[in-house]
Amino acid sequence: MYITERIAAELKDATHAALLTSEVSRKYATGFHSSAGIVMITKDKSYFIVDGRYFEKAEQQAKGCEVILLSDLRKQVYAIIEEHGIEVVSIESKTVTVSELEDYKQLFNALTVDSSSWLSATLERMRIIKSEEEISKIEAAQRIAEAAFSKLITSIRPGMTEKQVAAVLEFYMMDLGADGISFDTIAASGVNSACPHAVPTDKQLQNGEFLTLDFGAMVDGYHSDMTRTVVIGKPDEEMKNIYNAVWGAQTDAIKAVRADVTGKLVDNVSRSTLDAWGYEKYFTHGLGHGVGLEIHEAPNLNPKSPFTLREGMVITIEPGVYIPHKCGVRIEDMVVVTADGCLNLTKTPKTLIYI
């Protein structure tokens, strides 16, 4: 069954239509990536209206819909409305701006515009469980990221800047076949590694420092996400303890993952382990998040997570310890939730690497 057909099955009746306008939702519904266009889904048929930049490729690649070349959007939309007897159009409340909402109210002035959370919530509920095809794309992206990391650690040297390290890692991912990078690569060394989302700087790598690398590749719109912390030269005993504490917290959290447990419970497991090591107060963010067409999507795993894990979710497990003005460590894997545990998509070893 096409995604558009699954969305159509969620519509309330034959007079109800869904309008997808966000880039991610268009890609999810049709399998085709574009920076513009709208997808209109009715009970009987789905339509993808797109301009000339994308029309030919969309005709070849878009799934589960009729592709229409954009000419006069209002006339084309109303032709669909009249053909199917549409009275209510639901829009994506989470992504539509106030000005866009006003535009849609004018466009559909003869109809009821449903700006409730219904459509966004429906799409989130569908996207939160990944198909085998989606998981294979995420895994392909992960293999690229891991291969790039393996190449990187043979070329890192003291004296390189964080910016240089990030640039080299991103080059390797693209050279190995990534369609793009999942997000701006984090390369944070020394005191900068104490900031969870540090931006690479001109700081040079020095012996006796941690280097935290958070990065990912994209394949056909699907992201990967991983973090590894390495050491330049040799670590002192406290650095070893911090690293082992984070590694232990991640190991215990991964063991706790399975369908029907809560994101809050898994997060608490990691914090309990860090507490036993004396570092829990330095864990300053949630344990993980969903990954797919977006690098951060539902579900989340944190002390207040409302989510219960379900089979087919792809989530990160990424505990960290960040000691201000000193150093930080984060280790991150992606796992697929299964009925009785999880499948770890991240194959790179976690033994501390000395550069």
Secondary structure as GFF3:
##gff-version 3
##sequence-region A 1 355
A	DSSP	alpha_helix	3	10	.	.	.	ID=ss1
A	DSSP	beta_strand	16	20	.	.	.	ID=ss2
A	DSSP	alpha_helix	23	30	.	.	.	ID=ss3
A	DSSP	beta_strand	38	41	.	.	.	ID=ss4
A	DSSP	beta_strand	46	50	.	.	.	ID=ss5
A	DSSP	alpha_helix	55	61	.	.	.	ID=ss6
A	DSSP	beta_strand	66	69	.	.	.	ID=ss7
A	DSSP	alpha_helix	73	84	.	.	.	ID=ss8
A	DSSP	beta_strand	88	90	.	.	.	ID=ss9
A	DSSP	alpha_helix	98	107	.	.	.	ID=ss10
A	DSSP	beta_strand	112	114	.	.	.	ID=ss11
A	DSSP	alpha_helix	118	127	.	.	.	ID=ss12
A	DSSP	alpha_helix	132	152	.	.	.	ID=ss13
A	DSSP	alpha_helix	162	175	.	.	.	ID=ss14
A	DSSP	beta_strand	180	181	.	.	.	ID=ss15
A	DSSP	beta_strand	186	189	.	.	.	ID=ss16
A	DSSP	three_ten_helix	190	194	.	.	.	ID=ss17
A	DSSP	beta_strand	209	215	.	.	.	ID=ss18
A	DSSP	beta_strand	217	219	.	.	.	ID=ss19
A	DSSP	beta_strand	222	223	.	.	.	ID=ss20
A	DSSP	beta_strand	226	232	.	.	.	ID=ss21
A	DSSP	alpha_helix	237	256	.	.	.	ID=ss22
A	DSSP	alpha_helix	263	277	.	.	.	ID=ss23
A	DSSP	three_ten_helix	280	282	.	.	.	ID=ss24
A	DSSP	beta_strand	288	290	.	.	.	ID=ss25
A	DSSP	beta_strand	297	301	.	.	.	ID=ss26
A	DSSP	beta_strand	314	317	.	.	.	ID=ss27
A	DSSP	beta_strand	320	323	.	.	.	ID=ss28
A	DSSP	beta_strand	327	330	.	.	.	ID=ss29
A	DSSP	beta_strand	333	338	.	.	.	ID=ss30
A	DSSP	beta_strand	341	344	.	.	.	ID=ss31
###
